[in-house]
Amino acid sequence: MLKKLFVNFSELKEDQCIKLINSYDQNINKHHQINSKEIFIIGNLMLIIGWLIFNACAVMFTQYEYGKGFSEQFYNDIKHSPQHAVIVSILSSSFSVISAYLFYKQFPVDEEQSPSDKCITVVNASRAGLVMITGVCDNVSIYAACIIGAYAGIFYLKVRQVFIRNNIDDPMQSA
């Protein structure tokens, strides 16, 4: 069929055509492929850890620029500390995951979802919570971080649903 569709491939042997097709096969359901779901989830977990470090460093160096430096006053100011930024980031990410898990069935998509798709949704919702909290992570209360995270999970599910229904190409549903 490849030879019929593309004139340039008419000279290739059958086994060469199969090798060519297999080298470009992007089936995400195959295990241990470069773009498999396991690799995607591990990569996102590494990204989340890096994101937490980024939020902490951003707050630390922002406070340093404001003249507080790394003095005793800087470490005693709990709300504007790197520790606070990491805590609210984790809370936002966690509440985003919880809301996405709880409201997963309220945002149906046209295609059948496998259990591993739910795992991908949870990881992506976690990242959505981090995206929504990053800008205000040094100046937000813990309760507000929980609300922001819960909203991020629901917002992610709605955007994912819109993408799938409108046939917008998003292979890993990262919206």
RAGIMO-V994221 format. One record per pair of residues at least 6 apart in sequence whose C-alpha atoms are under 7 Angstrom apart, sorted by the first residue. I is the first residue (numbers start at 1). J is the second residue. D is the distance in Angstrom with one decimal. If there is no record, write none. Layout:
i/j/d
I/J/D
I/J/D
//
This chain:
i/j/d
2/9/7.0
3/9/5.1
3/10/4.6
28/35/6.3
28/36/5.3
28/37/6.7
29/36/6.6
30/36/6.3
41/120/6.9
41/123/6.8
44/123/6.9
48/127/6.8
52/86/5.7
52/89/6.8
55/85/6.1
55/86/6.6
55/134/6.5
56/82/4.2
56/83/6.7
56/85/5.7
56/86/5.9
57/82/6.7
59/81/6.7
59/82/5.6
59/138/6.1
60/81/6.7
60/82/5.7
63/69/6.6
64/70/6.6
68/74/5.9
75/81/6.6
78/84/6.4
79/138/6.6
79/139/6.7
80/138/5.0
80/139/6.4
81/138/6.9
84/138/6.8
85/137/4.9
85/138/5.2
88/137/6.3
88/142/5.8
88/145/5.6
89/130/6.0
89/133/6.2
89/137/6.6
91/145/6.3
91/146/5.9
92/129/5.2
92/130/6.5
92/133/6.6
92/145/5.1
92/146/5.2
92/148/6.2
92/149/3.9
93/126/4.6
93/127/6.7
93/129/4.3
93/130/5.4
93/149/5.8
94/126/6.5
95/146/5.7
95/149/4.9
95/150/5.0
96/125/5.7
96/126/5.7
96/129/5.2
96/149/4.3
96/150/4.6
96/151/6.9
96/152/5.5
96/153/4.1
97/122/5.4
97/125/5.4
97/126/5.3
97/153/6.1
99/150/5.3
99/153/5.4
99/154/6.3
100/122/6.6
100/125/6.4
100/153/4.7
100/154/5.8
100/157/6.6
101/122/6.7
107/157/6.4
107/158/6.5
107/161/6.4
108/161/6.9
109/161/5.8
109/164/6.7
109/165/7.0
110/165/7.0
124/174/5.8
125/153/5.2
125/156/6.2
128/152/5.8
128/153/6.7
128/156/6.6
129/149/4.8
129/152/5.2
129/153/6.6
132/148/6.9
132/152/6.6
133/145/6.9
133/148/6.9
156/175/7.0
159/175/6.2
160/173/6.3
160/175/5.5
//
